[in-house]
Amino acid sequence: MSSDTSSPHGTHPRSTSAHGSSTHGSAARGSTAHRPALAEALTAGAVVLDGGMSNQLESAGHDLSDALWSARLLAEQPEAIAEAHLAYFEAGANVAITSSYQATFEGFAKRGIDREEAARLLTLSVELAQEAARQAAGKGARQPLWVAASVGPYGAMLADGSEYRGRYGLTVSELERFHRPRLEVLAAAGADVLALETVPDTEEAEALLRAVRGLGVPAWLSYSVAGEHTRAGQPLEEAFELAAEADEVIAVGVNCCAPGDVEGAVATAARVTGKPVVVYPNSGEAWDAEARAWNGRSTFAPEQVLAWRESGARLIGGCCRVGPDAVASIARTLTAA
């Protein structure tokens, strides 16, 4: 993947509701006790997402050279994850995406962690983001704060880069059975929204859309893309159509792609679905999987978000290599415009 503008994987930064935040939303109290449901907020204007979890953890000195990536710290140093969330809230983010991207029952089992403990760690990923929101509110954060529970694709668990190719050789039903158990845990943990993110193809999207039915928590569906196609090669129009009639889905869009791929995807998602659009690209740098290093320069510019918003984006932030400073610039740009 030396020419890929996305992160490797298994090395994604995230690896750590029905509409309305109803009884699940317990992210923040204090100044945000009367925050609207996230779906309602998206009708009023743009909402700022956080940035990459792994780059924030690495900048604090944590070693993430592990198949579980950021999710390893759920068991070993959970306070580090809460601190990373807090940094993004203090930068002006409204939404923290949990460290559960690469957290799965199967992945934890490979490390000798049983299902009961794995469920506890998945729940903890939500609780850490909620605690960070409470701390931010206690420190005077005035923006409403929400928690999005990250649900990465099947390929993230494999940790071999297949999350950026899709086509795992599994049926839609098999993928649904893989995703449903952790979705149930994350929904029960009190997340405000489920972030079905970095989805590489339409088959996995279909499985995820089936798996979120009946959980009582809204979701967003976000593809990893290259140009006008999913990573598996399907046209984005076809990919977004899957979510157009899904009542559980409050936003559709793209993430962990090059910034240059965003604007066209936003316009397509808005036109096809009529829903608010979610976008959080990476920095635009290239990941060299063999050297395990980033190459090139960042092409992420906060002023780009104005064009994205004009095209229909309402949930806007960053992914790999986009840190608190960039998120603060996004927040200032959207507020000033």
Buried (B, 14 or more C-beta within 10 A) or exposed (E): BEEBBBBBBBBBBBBBBBBBBEEBBBBBBBBBEEBBBBBEBBEEEBBBBBBBBBBBBBEEEBEBEBBBBBBBBBBEBBEBBBBBBBBBBBBBBBBBBBBBBBBBBEBBEEEEBEEEEBBBBBBBBBBBBBBBBBBBBEEEBEBBBBBBBBBBBBBBBBBBBBBBBBBBEBEBEEBBBBBBBBBBBBBBBBBBBBBBBBBBBBBBBBBBBBBBEEBBBBBBBBBBBBEEBBBBEBEBEEBBBBBEEBEBBBBBBBBBBBBBBBBBBBBBBBEBBEBBBBBBBBBBBBBBBEEEEBEEEBBBEBEBBBEBBEBBBBBBBBBBBBBBEBBBBBBBBBEEE
